[in-house]
Amino acid sequence: MPSSCQEIRQELIECMLKSKCVLVQRNSVSECFKKEHEDDVPDECKSIRKSYADCRRGMLDPRMRFRGN
């Protein structure tokens, strides 16, 4: 995995570990991304998750390989 996506992934994990969903409700990070826990995830983590998805999509999209992440 390119280092740019790895950094975003690590940032997302750290953000989720500090969220109410994980700290207070004792859910796993993967459980917190499900619809029923959507309200317990901060907007910051949601935006980081979108950035991570865009980064991953850019790795698979052949047009993005020429433009970069």
CHARMM internal coordinates of N, CA and C (Angstrom, degrees):
IC EDIT
DIST 1 N 1 CA 1.4469
DIST 1 CA 1 C 1.5234
ANGL 1 N 1 CA 1 C 107.82
DIST 1 C 2 N 1.3333
ANGL 1 CA 1 C 2 N 117.60
DIHE 1 N 1 CA 1 C 2 N 133.32
DIST 2 N 2 CA 1.4600
ANGL 1 C 2 N 2 CA 119.00
DIHE 1 CA 1 C 2 N 2 CA 178.30
DIST 2 CA 2 C 1.5180
ANGL 2 N 2 CA 2 C 111.38
DIHE 1 C 2 N 2 CA 2 C -58.79
DIST 2 C 3 N 1.2932
ANGL 2 CA 2 C 3 N 115.00
DIHE 2 N 2 CA 2 C 3 N 151.69
DIST 3 N 3 CA 1.4635
ANGL 2 C 3 N 3 CA 119.17
DIHE 2 CA 2 C 3 N 3 CA -175.98
DIST 3 CA 3 C 1.5263
ANGL 3 N 3 CA 3 C 112.13
DIHE 2 C 3 N 3 CA 3 C -63.58
DIST 3 C 4 N 1.3381
ANGL 3 CA 3 C 4 N 118.03
DIHE 3 N 3 CA 3 C 4 N -29.15
DIST 4 N 4 CA 1.4618
ANGL 3 C 4 N 4 CA 119.03
DIHE 3 CA 3 C 4 N 4 CA -179.52
DIST 4 CA 4 C 1.5265
ANGL 4 N 4 CA 4 C 110.75
DIHE 3 C 4 N 4 CA 4 C -63.43
DIST 4 C 5 N 1.3266
ANGL 4 CA 4 C 5 N 117.51
DIHE 4 N 4 CA 4 C 5 N -42.65
DIST 5 N 5 CA 1.4660
ANGL 4 C 5 N 5 CA 120.22
DIHE 4 CA 4 C 5 N 5 CA 178.46
DIST 5 CA 5 C 1.5305
ANGL 5 N 5 CA 5 C 110.95
DIHE 4 C 5 N 5 CA 5 C -71.19
DIST 5 C 6 N 1.3003
ANGL 5 CA 5 C 6 N 116.84
DIHE 5 N 5 CA 5 C 6 N -33.36
DIST 6 N 6 CA 1.4638
ANGL 5 C 6 N 6 CA 120.32
DIHE 5 CA 5 C 6 N 6 CA 179.90
DIST 6 CA 6 C 1.5237
ANGL 6 N 6 CA 6 C 110.35
DIHE 5 C 6 N 6 CA 6 C -64.65
DIST 6 C 7 N 1.3243
ANGL 6 CA 6 C 7 N 117.12
DIHE 6 N 6 CA 6 C 7 N -39.46
DIST 7 N 7 CA 1.4605
ANGL 6 C 7 N 7 CA 120.60
DIHE 6 CA 6 C 7 N 7 CA 179.33
DIST 7 CA 7 C 1.5304
ANGL 7 N 7 CA 7 C 111.07
DIHE 6 C 7 N 7 CA 7 C -66.16
DIST 7 C 8 N 1.3211
ANGL 7 CA 7 C 8 N 116.10
DIHE 7 N 7 CA 7 C 8 N -42.37
DIST 8 N 8 CA 1.4684
ANGL 7 C 8 N 8 CA 120.30
DIHE 7 CA 7 C 8 N 8 CA 178.82
DIST 8 CA 8 C 1.5206
ANGL 8 N 8 CA 8 C 109.94
DIHE 7 C 8 N 8 CA 8 C -65.50
DIST 8 C 9 N 1.3259
ANGL 8 CA 8 C 9 N 116.87
DIHE 8 N 8 CA 8 C 9 N -40.06
DIST 9 N 9 CA 1.4684
ANGL 8 C 9 N 9 CA 121.76
DIHE 8 CA 8 C 9 N 9 CA 178.62
DIST 9 CA 9 C 1.5238
ANGL 9 N 9 CA 9 C 110.48
DIHE 8 C 9 N 9 CA 9 C -60.61
DIST 9 C 10 N 1.3237
ANGL 9 CA 9 C 10 N 116.49
DIHE 9 N 9 CA 9 C 10 N -44.89
DIST 10 N 10 CA 1.4585
ANGL 9 C 10 N 10 CA 120.78
DIHE 9 CA 9 C 10 N 10 CA -179.66
DIST 10 CA 10 C 1.5241
ANGL 10 N 10 CA 10 C 110.67
DIHE 9 C 10 N 10 CA 10 C -65.11
DIST 10 C 11 N 1.3231
ANGL 10 CA 10 C 11 N 116.20
DIHE 10 N 10 CA 10 C 11 N -39.90
DIST 11 N 11 CA 1.4696
ANGL 10 C 11 N 11 CA 120.84
DIHE 10 CA 10 C 11 N 11 CA 177.73
DIST 11 CA 11 C 1.5337
ANGL 11 N 11 CA 11 C 110.88
DIHE 10 C 11 N 11 CA 11 C -63.03
DIST 11 C 12 N 1.3318
ANGL 11 CA 11 C 12 N 116.30
DIHE 11 N 11 CA 11 C 12 N -39.64
DIST 12 N 12 CA 1.4586
ANGL 11 C 12 N 12 CA 120.91
DIHE 11 CA 11 C 12 N 12 CA 178.38
DIST 12 CA 12 C 1.5316
ANGL 12 N 12 CA 12 C 110.83
DIHE 11 C 12 N 12 CA 12 C -64.66
DIST 12 C 13 N 1.3075
ANGL 12 CA 12 C 13 N 117.07
DIHE 12 N 12 CA 12 C 13 N -43.77
DIST 13 N 13 CA 1.4693
ANGL 12 C 13 N 13 CA 120.95
DIHE 12 CA 12 C 13 N 13 CA 179.34
DIST 13 CA 13 C 1.5226
ANGL 13 N 13 CA 13 C 110.39
DIHE 12 C 13 N 13 CA 13 C -61.80
DIST 13 C 14 N 1.3260
ANGL 13 CA 13 C 14 N 116.75
DIHE 13 N 13 CA 13 C 14 N -45.54
DIST 14 N 14 CA 1.4687
ANGL 13 C 14 N 14 CA 120.21
DIHE 13 CA 13 C 14 N 14 CA 179.93
DIST 14 CA 14 C 1.5305
ANGL 14 N 14 CA 14 C 111.38
DIHE 13 C 14 N 14 CA 14 C -63.07
DIST 14 C 15 N 1.3252
ANGL 14 CA 14 C 15 N 116.18
DIHE 14 N 14 CA 14 C 15 N -39.48
DIST 15 N 15 CA 1.4611
ANGL 14 C 15 N 15 CA 119.98
DIHE 14 CA 14 C 15 N 15 CA 178.90
DIST 15 CA 15 C 1.5292
ANGL 15 N 15 CA 15 C 110.67
DIHE 14 C 15 N 15 CA 15 C -64.70
DIST 15 C 16 N 1.3083
ANGL 15 CA 15 C 16 N 116.32
DIHE 15 N 15 CA 15 C 16 N -44.48
DIST 16 N 16 CA 1.4630
ANGL 15 C 16 N 16 CA 120.44
DIHE 15 CA 15 C 16 N 16 CA -178.95
DIST 16 CA 16 C 1.5255
ANGL 16 N 16 CA 16 C 111.72
DIHE 15 C 16 N 16 CA 16 C -66.27
DIST 16 C 17 N 1.3261
ANGL 16 CA 16 C 17 N 117.53
DIHE 16 N 16 CA 16 C 17 N -36.79
DIST 17 N 17 CA 1.4622
ANGL 16 C 17 N 17 CA 119.98
DIHE 16 CA 16 C 17 N 17 CA 179.52
DIST 17 CA 17 C 1.5281
ANGL 17 N 17 CA 17 C 112.31
DIHE 16 C 17 N 17 CA 17 C -66.28
DIST 17 C 18 N 1.3331
ANGL 17 CA 17 C 18 N 117.04
DIHE 17 N 17 CA 17 C 18 N -21.21
DIST 18 N 18 CA 1.4651
ANGL 17 C 18 N 18 CA 121.69
DIHE 17 CA 17 C 18 N 18 CA 177.73
DIST 18 CA 18 C 1.5277
ANGL 18 N 18 CA 18 C 112.42
DIHE 17 C 18 N 18 CA 18 C -93.42
DIST 18 C 19 N 1.3096
ANGL 18 CA 18 C 19 N 116.99
DIHE 18 N 18 CA 18 C 19 N -3.48
DIST 19 N 19 CA 1.4727
ANGL 18 C 19 N 19 CA 120.37
DIHE 18 CA 18 C 19 N 19 CA -174.61
DIST 19 CA 19 C 1.5321
ANGL 19 N 19 CA 19 C 111.58
DIHE 18 C 19 N 19 CA 19 C -77.53
DIST 19 C 20 N 1.3140
ANGL 19 CA 19 C 20 N 115.00
DIHE 19 N 19 CA 19 C 20 N 160.39
DIST 20 N 20 CA 1.4649
ANGL 19 C 20 N 20 CA 122.58
DIHE 19 CA 19 C 20 N 20 CA 178.64
DIST 20 CA 20 C 1.5224
ANGL 20 N 20 CA 20 C 110.79
DIHE 19 C 20 N 20 CA 20 C -61.95
DIST 20 C 21 N 1.3104
ANGL 20 CA 20 C 21 N 116.12
DIHE 20 N 20 CA 20 C 21 N -35.56
DIST 21 N 21 CA 1.4668
ANGL 20 C 21 N 21 CA 121.59
DIHE 20 CA 20 C 21 N 21 CA -177.78
DIST 21 CA 21 C 1.5299
ANGL 21 N 21 CA 21 C 111.58
DIHE 20 C 21 N 21 CA 21 C -60.50
DIST 21 C 22 N 1.3225
ANGL 21 CA 21 C 22 N 116.64
DIHE 21 N 21 CA 21 C 22 N -39.28
DIST 22 N 22 CA 1.4641
ANGL 21 C 22 N 22 CA 120.37
DIHE 21 CA 21 C 22 N 22 CA -178.45
DIST 22 CA 22 C 1.5291
ANGL 22 N 22 CA 22 C 110.80
DIHE 21 C 22 N 22 CA 22 C -87.33
DIST 22 C 23 N 1.3401
ANGL 22 CA 22 C 23 N 117.05
DIHE 22 N 22 CA 22 C 23 N -47.32
DIST 23 N 23 CA 1.4633
ANGL 22 C 23 N 23 CA 120.74
DIHE 22 CA 22 C 23 N 23 CA -174.28
DIST 23 CA 23 C 1.5299
ANGL 23 N 23 CA 23 C 113.37
DIHE 22 C 23 N 23 CA 23 C -69.97
DIST 23 C 24 N 1.3113
ANGL 23 CA 23 C 24 N 116.79
DIHE 23 N 23 CA 23 C 24 N -48.07
DIST 24 N 24 CA 1.4629
ANGL 23 C 24 N 24 CA 120.47
DIHE 23 CA 23 C 24 N 24 CA -173.28
DIST 24 CA 24 C 1.5232
ANGL 24 N 24 CA 24 C 111.46
DIHE 23 C 24 N 24 CA 24 C -88.14
DIST 24 C 25 N 1.3265
ANGL 24 CA 24 C 25 N 115.91
DIHE 24 N 24 CA 24 C 25 N -47.94
DIST 25 N 25 CA 1.4612
ANGL 24 C 25 N 25 CA 119.49
DIHE 24 CA 24 C 25 N 25 CA -174.52
DIST 25 CA 25 C 1.5273
ANGL 25 N 25 CA 25 C 113.58
DIHE 24 C 25 N 25 CA 25 C -88.15
DIST 25 C 26 N 1.3148
ANGL 25 CA 25 C 26 N 117.72
DIHE 25 N 25 CA 25 C 26 N -5.73
DIST 26 N 26 CA 1.4698
ANGL 25 C 26 N 26 CA 122.89
DIHE 25 CA 25 C 26 N 26 CA 176.07
DIST 26 CA 26 C 1.5245
ANGL 26 N 26 CA 26 C 113.94
DIHE 25 C 26 N 26 CA 26 C 59.99
DIST 26 C 27 N 1.3452
ANGL 26 CA 26 C 27 N 116.93
DIHE 26 N 26 CA 26 C 27 N 35.55
DIST 27 N 27 CA 1.4552
ANGL 26 C 27 N 27 CA 121.09
DIHE 26 CA 26 C 27 N 27 CA 175.15
DIST 27 CA 27 C 1.5197
ANGL 27 N 27 CA 27 C 109.10
DIHE 26 C 27 N 27 CA 27 C -89.75
DIST 27 C 28 N 1.3207
ANGL 27 CA 27 C 28 N 116.57
DIHE 27 N 27 CA 27 C 28 N 159.17
DIST 28 N 28 CA 1.4590
ANGL 27 C 28 N 28 CA 119.63
DIHE 27 CA 27 C 28 N 28 CA 174.01
DIST 28 CA 28 C 1.5207
ANGL 28 N 28 CA 28 C 108.09
DIHE 27 C 28 N 28 CA 28 C -77.40
DIST 28 C 29 N 1.3278
ANGL 28 CA 28 C 29 N 115.94
DIHE 28 N 28 CA 28 C 29 N 164.08
DIST 29 N 29 CA 1.4607
ANGL 28 C 29 N 29 CA 120.31
DIHE 28 CA 28 C 29 N 29 CA -179.79
DIST 29 CA 29 C 1.5234
ANGL 29 N 29 CA 29 C 110.04
DIHE 28 C 29 N 29 CA 29 C -61.77
DIST 29 C 30 N 1.3071
ANGL 29 CA 29 C 30 N 117.52
DIHE 29 N 29 CA 29 C 30 N -41.67
DIST 30 N 30 CA 1.4721
ANGL 29 C 30 N 30 CA 120.23
DIHE 29 CA 29 C 30 N 30 CA -179.28
DIST 30 CA 30 C 1.5332
ANGL 30 N 30 CA 30 C 111.30
DIHE 29 C 30 N 30 CA 30 C -65.45
DIST 30 C 31 N 1.3213
ANGL 30 CA 30 C 31 N 117.81
DIHE 30 N 30 CA 30 C 31 N -34.75
DIST 31 N 31 CA 1.4667
ANGL 30 C 31 N 31 CA 120.70
DIHE 30 CA 30 C 31 N 31 CA 177.21
DIST 31 CA 31 C 1.5213
ANGL 31 N 31 CA 31 C 111.13
DIHE 30 C 31 N 31 CA 31 C -67.85
DIST 31 C 32 N 1.3168
ANGL 31 CA 31 C 32 N 116.89
DIHE 31 N 31 CA 31 C 32 N -32.80
DIST 32 N 32 CA 1.4632
ANGL 31 C 32 N 32 CA 120.93
DIHE 31 CA 31 C 32 N 32 CA -178.25
DIST 32 CA 32 C 1.5233
ANGL 32 N 32 CA 32 C 112.00
DIHE 31 C 32 N 32 CA 32 C -68.65
DIST 32 C 33 N 1.3150
ANGL 32 CA 32 C 33 N 118.38
DIHE 32 N 32 CA 32 C 33 N -21.13
DIST 33 N 33 CA 1.4579
ANGL 32 C 33 N 33 CA 120.86
DIHE 32 CA 32 C 33 N 33 CA 179.39
DIST 33 CA 33 C 1.5198
ANGL 33 N 33 CA 33 C 112.41
DIHE 32 C 33 N 33 CA 33 C -83.80
DIST 33 C 34 N 1.3133
ANGL 33 CA 33 C 34 N 118.50
DIHE 33 N 33 CA 33 C 34 N -5.13
DIST 34 N 34 CA 1.4569
ANGL 33 C 34 N 34 CA 121.47
DIHE 33 CA 33 C 34 N 34 CA 178.44
DIST 34 CA 34 C 1.5255
ANGL 34 N 34 CA 34 C 109.77
DIHE 33 C 34 N 34 CA 34 C -76.87
DIST 34 C 35 N 1.3289
ANGL 34 CA 34 C 35 N 115.91
DIHE 34 N 34 CA 34 C 35 N 158.74
DIST 35 N 35 CA 1.4713
ANGL 34 C 35 N 35 CA 121.97
DIHE 34 CA 34 C 35 N 35 CA -174.95
DIST 35 CA 35 C 1.5259
ANGL 35 N 35 CA 35 C 113.39
DIHE 34 C 35 N 35 CA 35 C -57.61
DIST 35 C 36 N 1.3276
ANGL 35 CA 35 C 36 N 117.62
DIHE 35 N 35 CA 35 C 36 N -38.48
DIST 36 N 36 CA 1.4670
ANGL 35 C 36 N 36 CA 119.11
DIHE 35 CA 35 C 36 N 36 CA -175.21
DIST 36 CA 36 C 1.5310
ANGL 36 N 36 CA 36 C 113.40
DIHE 35 C 36 N 36 CA 36 C -67.48
DIST 36 C 37 N 1.3417
ANGL 36 CA 36 C 37 N 117.63
DIHE 36 N 36 CA 36 C 37 N -18.19
DIST 37 N 37 CA 1.4645
ANGL 36 C 37 N 37 CA 121.08
DIHE 36 CA 36 C 37 N 37 CA 179.54
DIST 37 CA 37 C 1.5283
ANGL 37 N 37 CA 37 C 112.11
DIHE 36 C 37 N 37 CA 37 C -109.67
DIST 37 C 38 N 1.3086
ANGL 37 CA 37 C 38 N 116.55
DIHE 37 N 37 CA 37 C 38 N 12.39
DIST 38 N 38 CA 1.4648
ANGL 37 C 38 N 38 CA 121.43
DIHE 37 CA 37 C 38 N 38 CA -174.59
DIST 38 CA 38 C 1.5311
ANGL 38 N 38 CA 38 C 112.50
DIHE 37 C 38 N 38 CA 38 C -59.13
DIST 38 C 39 N 1.3209
ANGL 38 CA 38 C 39 N 117.78
DIHE 38 N 38 CA 38 C 39 N -34.44
DIST 39 N 39 CA 1.4650
ANGL 38 C 39 N 39 CA 121.21
DIHE 38 CA 38 C 39 N 39 CA -177.97
DIST 39 CA 39 C 1.5247
ANGL 39 N 39 CA 39 C 112.81
DIHE 38 C 39 N 39 CA 39 C -72.54
DIST 39 C 40 N 1.3339
ANGL 39 CA 39 C 40 N 117.35
DIHE 39 N 39 CA 39 C 40 N -20.13
DIST 40 N 40 CA 1.4609
ANGL 39 C 40 N 40 CA 121.24
DIHE 39 CA 39 C 40 N 40 CA -177.95
DIST 40 CA 40 C 1.5241
ANGL 40 N 40 CA 40 C 113.33
DIHE 39 C 40 N 40 CA 40 C -88.83
DIST 40 C 41 N 1.3273
ANGL 40 CA 40 C 41 N 117.23
DIHE 40 N 40 CA 40 C 41 N -4.08
DIST 41 N 41 CA 1.4631
ANGL 40 C 41 N 41 CA 121.94
DIHE 40 CA 40 C 41 N 41 CA -179.15
DIST 41 CA 41 C 1.5243
ANGL 41 N 41 CA 41 C 108.33
DIHE 40 C 41 N 41 CA 41 C -98.08
DIST 41 C 42 N 1.3374
ANGL 41 CA 41 C 42 N 117.84
DIHE 41 N 41 CA 41 C 42 N 127.77
DIST 42 N 42 CA 1.4608
ANGL 41 C 42 N 42 CA 120.14
DIHE 41 CA 41 C 42 N 42 CA -179.41
DIST 42 CA 42 C 1.5404
ANGL 42 N 42 CA 42 C 111.95
DIHE 41 C 42 N 42 CA 42 C -64.63
DIST 42 C 43 N 1.3187
ANGL 42 CA 42 C 43 N 115.59
DIHE 42 N 42 CA 42 C 43 N 153.68
DIST 43 N 43 CA 1.4664
ANGL 42 C 43 N 43 CA 120.56
DIHE 42 CA 42 C 43 N 43 CA 179.17
DIST 43 CA 43 C 1.5288
ANGL 43 N 43 CA 43 C 111.42
DIHE 42 C 43 N 43 CA 43 C -60.50
DIST 43 C 44 N 1.3272
ANGL 43 CA 43 C 44 N 116.62
DIHE 43 N 43 CA 43 C 44 N -33.06
DIST 44 N 44 CA 1.4681
ANGL 43 C 44 N 44 CA 120.56
DIHE 43 CA 43 C 44 N 44 CA 178.84
DIST 44 CA 44 C 1.5289
ANGL 44 N 44 CA 44 C 110.46
DIHE 43 C 44 N 44 CA 44 C -59.40
DIST 44 C 45 N 1.3222
ANGL 44 CA 44 C 45 N 116.87
DIHE 44 N 44 CA 44 C 45 N -44.06
DIST 45 N 45 CA 1.4669
ANGL 44 C 45 N 45 CA 120.67
DIHE 44 CA 44 C 45 N 45 CA 179.90
DIST 45 CA 45 C 1.5279
ANGL 45 N 45 CA 45 C 111.29
DIHE 44 C 45 N 45 CA 45 C -67.32
DIST 45 C 46 N 1.3249
ANGL 45 CA 45 C 46 N 115.57
DIHE 45 N 45 CA 45 C 46 N -35.18
DIST 46 N 46 CA 1.4674
ANGL 45 C 46 N 46 CA 119.24
DIHE 45 CA 45 C 46 N 46 CA 178.29
DIST 46 CA 46 C 1.5227
ANGL 46 N 46 CA 46 C 110.75
DIHE 45 C 46 N 46 CA 46 C -64.95
DIST 46 C 47 N 1.3279
ANGL 46 CA 46 C 47 N 116.76
DIHE 46 N 46 CA 46 C 47 N -40.19
DIST 47 N 47 CA 1.4619
ANGL 46 C 47 N 47 CA 119.59
DIHE 46 CA 46 C 47 N 47 CA 179.91
DIST 47 CA 47 C 1.5295
ANGL 47 N 47 CA 47 C 110.97
DIHE 46 C 47 N 47 CA 47 C -70.71
DIST 47 C 48 N 1.3307
ANGL 47 CA 47 C 48 N 117.18
DIHE 47 N 47 CA 47 C 48 N -35.77
DIST 48 N 48 CA 1.4643
ANGL 47 C 48 N 48 CA 120.10
DIHE 47 CA 47 C 48 N 48 CA 176.35
DIST 48 CA 48 C 1.5236
ANGL 48 N 48 CA 48 C 109.71
DIHE 47 C 48 N 48 CA 48 C -66.09
DIST 48 C 49 N 1.3178
ANGL 48 CA 48 C 49 N 117.03
DIHE 48 N 48 CA 48 C 49 N -38.66
DIST 49 N 49 CA 1.4649
ANGL 48 C 49 N 49 CA 120.20
DIHE 48 CA 48 C 49 N 49 CA 178.33
DIST 49 CA 49 C 1.5249
ANGL 49 N 49 CA 49 C 111.00
DIHE 48 C 49 N 49 CA 49 C -63.56
DIST 49 C 50 N 1.3300
ANGL 49 CA 49 C 50 N 117.04
DIHE 49 N 49 CA 49 C 50 N -39.51
DIST 50 N 50 CA 1.4613
ANGL 49 C 50 N 50 CA 120.73
DIHE 49 CA 49 C 50 N 50 CA 177.51
DIST 50 CA 50 C 1.5279
ANGL 50 N 50 CA 50 C 110.17
DIHE 49 C 50 N 50 CA 50 C -64.77
DIST 50 C 51 N 1.3226
ANGL 50 CA 50 C 51 N 117.21
DIHE 50 N 50 CA 50 C 51 N -41.11
DIST 51 N 51 CA 1.4646
ANGL 50 C 51 N 51 CA 120.90
DIHE 50 CA 50 C 51 N 51 CA 177.87
DIST 51 CA 51 C 1.5255
ANGL 51 N 51 CA 51 C 110.89
DIHE 50 C 51 N 51 CA 51 C -62.42
DIST 51 C 52 N 1.3220
ANGL 51 CA 51 C 52 N 116.15
DIHE 51 N 51 CA 51 C 52 N -40.27
DIST 52 N 52 CA 1.4601
ANGL 51 C 52 N 52 CA 120.48
DIHE 51 CA 51 C 52 N 52 CA 178.91
DIST 52 CA 52 C 1.5289
ANGL 52 N 52 CA 52 C 110.61
DIHE 51 C 52 N 52 CA 52 C -65.74
DIST 52 C 53 N 1.3171
ANGL 52 CA 52 C 53 N 116.72
DIHE 52 N 52 CA 52 C 53 N -41.45
DIST 53 N 53 CA 1.4706
ANGL 52 C 53 N 53 CA 120.52
DIHE 52 CA 52 C 53 N 53 CA 178.37
DIST 53 CA 53 C 1.5281
ANGL 53 N 53 CA 53 C 110.18
DIHE 52 C 53 N 53 CA 53 C -63.75
DIST 53 C 54 N 1.3326
ANGL 53 CA 53 C 54 N 117.13
DIHE 53 N 53 CA 53 C 54 N -41.38
DIST 54 N 54 CA 1.4622
ANGL 53 C 54 N 54 CA 120.41
DIHE 53 CA 53 C 54 N 54 CA 177.71
DIST 54 CA 54 C 1.5280
ANGL 54 N 54 CA 54 C 111.44
DIHE 53 C 54 N 54 CA 54 C -63.85
DIST 54 C 55 N 1.3120
ANGL 54 CA 54 C 55 N 116.59
DIHE 54 N 54 CA 54 C 55 N -38.50
DIST 55 N 55 CA 1.4629
ANGL 54 C 55 N 55 CA 121.09
DIHE 54 CA 54 C 55 N 55 CA 178.60
DIST 55 CA 55 C 1.5264
ANGL 55 N 55 CA 55 C 110.08
DIHE 54 C 55 N 55 CA 55 C -64.33
DIST 55 C 56 N 1.3143
ANGL 55 CA 55 C 56 N 116.42
DIHE 55 N 55 CA 55 C 56 N -46.74
DIST 56 N 56 CA 1.4684
ANGL 55 C 56 N 56 CA 120.90
DIHE 55 CA 55 C 56 N 56 CA 178.96
DIST 56 CA 56 C 1.5289
ANGL 56 N 56 CA 56 C 111.16
DIHE 55 C 56 N 56 CA 56 C -63.45
DIST 56 C 57 N 1.3170
ANGL 56 CA 56 C 57 N 116.51
DIHE 56 N 56 CA 56 C 57 N -40.94
DIST 57 N 57 CA 1.4635
ANGL 56 C 57 N 57 CA 120.82
DIHE 56 CA 56 C 57 N 57 CA 178.77
DIST 57 CA 57 C 1.5260
ANGL 57 N 57 CA 57 C 109.94
DIHE 56 C 57 N 57 CA 57 C -63.70
DIST 57 C 58 N 1.3234
ANGL 57 CA 57 C 58 N 116.61
DIHE 57 N 57 CA 57 C 58 N -37.58
DIST 58 N 58 CA 1.4580
ANGL 57 C 58 N 58 CA 121.22
DIHE 57 CA 57 C 58 N 58 CA 178.58
DIST 58 CA 58 C 1.5150
ANGL 58 N 58 CA 58 C 112.78
DIHE 57 C 58 N 58 CA 58 C -63.98
DIST 58 C 59 N 1.3200
ANGL 58 CA 58 C 59 N 116.28
DIHE 58 N 58 CA 58 C 59 N -29.59
DIST 59 N 59 CA 1.4705
ANGL 58 C 59 N 59 CA 119.88
DIHE 58 CA 58 C 59 N 59 CA 177.72
DIST 59 CA 59 C 1.5231
ANGL 59 N 59 CA 59 C 110.73
DIHE 58 C 59 N 59 CA 59 C -70.98
DIST 59 C 60 N 1.3281
ANGL 59 CA 59 C 60 N 117.40
DIHE 59 N 59 CA 59 C 60 N -30.54
DIST 60 N 60 CA 1.4607
ANGL 59 C 60 N 60 CA 121.21
DIHE 59 CA 59 C 60 N 60 CA -176.94
DIST 60 CA 60 C 1.5228
ANGL 60 N 60 CA 60 C 113.00
DIHE 59 C 60 N 60 CA 60 C -90.49
DIST 60 C 61 N 1.3175
ANGL 60 CA 60 C 61 N 116.98
DIHE 60 N 60 CA 60 C 61 N -25.68
DIST 61 N 61 CA 1.4621
ANGL 60 C 61 N 61 CA 121.66
DIHE 60 CA 60 C 61 N 61 CA -177.52
DIST 61 CA 61 C 1.5328
ANGL 61 N 61 CA 61 C 108.82
DIHE 60 C 61 N 61 CA 61 C -79.80
DIST 61 C 62 N 1.3231
ANGL 61 CA 61 C 62 N 118.18
DIHE 61 N 61 CA 61 C 62 N 116.21
DIST 62 N 62 CA 1.4753
ANGL 61 C 62 N 62 CA 119.87
DIHE 61 CA 61 C 62 N 62 CA -177.09
DIST 62 CA 62 C 1.5269
ANGL 62 N 62 CA 62 C 113.08
DIHE 61 C 62 N 62 CA 62 C -63.04
DIST 62 C 63 N 1.3245
ANGL 62 CA 62 C 63 N 118.20
DIHE 62 N 62 CA 62 C 63 N -26.99
DIST 63 N 63 CA 1.4635
ANGL 62 C 63 N 63 CA 119.88
DIHE 62 CA 62 C 63 N 63 CA 178.29
DIST 63 CA 63 C 1.5245
ANGL 63 N 63 CA 63 C 111.34
DIHE 62 C 63 N 63 CA 63 C -68.61
DIST 63 C 64 N 1.3333
ANGL 63 CA 63 C 64 N 116.21
DIHE 63 N 63 CA 63 C 64 N -32.75
DIST 64 N 64 CA 1.4653
ANGL 63 C 64 N 64 CA 120.02
DIHE 63 CA 63 C 64 N 64 CA -178.83
DIST 64 CA 64 C 1.5217
ANGL 64 N 64 CA 64 C 112.29
DIHE 63 C 64 N 64 CA 64 C -72.75
DIST 64 C 65 N 1.3232
ANGL 64 CA 64 C 65 N 117.18
DIHE 64 N 64 CA 64 C 65 N -23.01
DIST 65 N 65 CA 1.4630
ANGL 64 C 65 N 65 CA 118.89
DIHE 64 CA 64 C 65 N 65 CA -179.61
DIST 65 CA 65 C 1.5234
ANGL 65 N 65 CA 65 C 110.99
DIHE 64 C 65 N 65 CA 65 C -61.26
DIST 65 C 66 N 1.3111
ANGL 65 CA 65 C 66 N 117.22
DIHE 65 N 65 CA 65 C 66 N -32.62
DIST 66 N 66 CA 1.4557
ANGL 65 C 66 N 66 CA 121.22
DIHE 65 CA 65 C 66 N 66 CA -178.88
DIST 66 CA 66 C 1.5330
ANGL 66 N 66 CA 66 C 111.42
DIHE 65 C 66 N 66 CA 66 C -79.90
DIST 66 C 67 N 1.3213
ANGL 66 CA 66 C 67 N 117.25
DIHE 66 N 66 CA 66 C 67 N -29.74
DIST 67 N 67 CA 1.4546
ANGL 66 C 67 N 67 CA 121.40
DIHE 66 CA 66 C 67 N 67 CA -178.45
DIST 67 CA 67 C 1.5171
ANGL 67 N 67 CA 67 C 112.46
DIHE 66 C 67 N 67 CA 67 C -90.88
DIST 67 C 68 N 1.3267
ANGL 67 CA 67 C 68 N 117.60
DIHE 67 N 67 CA 67 C 68 N -26.92
DIST 68 N 68 CA 1.4546
ANGL 67 C 68 N 68 CA 121.80
DIHE 67 CA 67 C 68 N 68 CA -177.75
DIST 68 CA 68 C 1.5070
ANGL 68 N 68 CA 68 C 111.91
DIHE 67 C 68 N 68 CA 68 C 92.41
DIST 68 C 69 N 1.3401
ANGL 68 CA 68 C 69 N 116.38
DIHE 68 N 68 CA 68 C 69 N 171.96
DIST 69 N 69 CA 1.4681
ANGL 68 C 69 N 69 CA 121.04
DIHE 68 CA 68 C 69 N 69 CA -178.53
DIST 69 CA 69 C 1.4622
ANGL 69 N 69 CA 69 C 110.79
DIHE 68 C 69 N 69 CA 69 C -78.01
END
COOR INIT
IC SEED 1 N 1 CA 1 C
IC BUILD
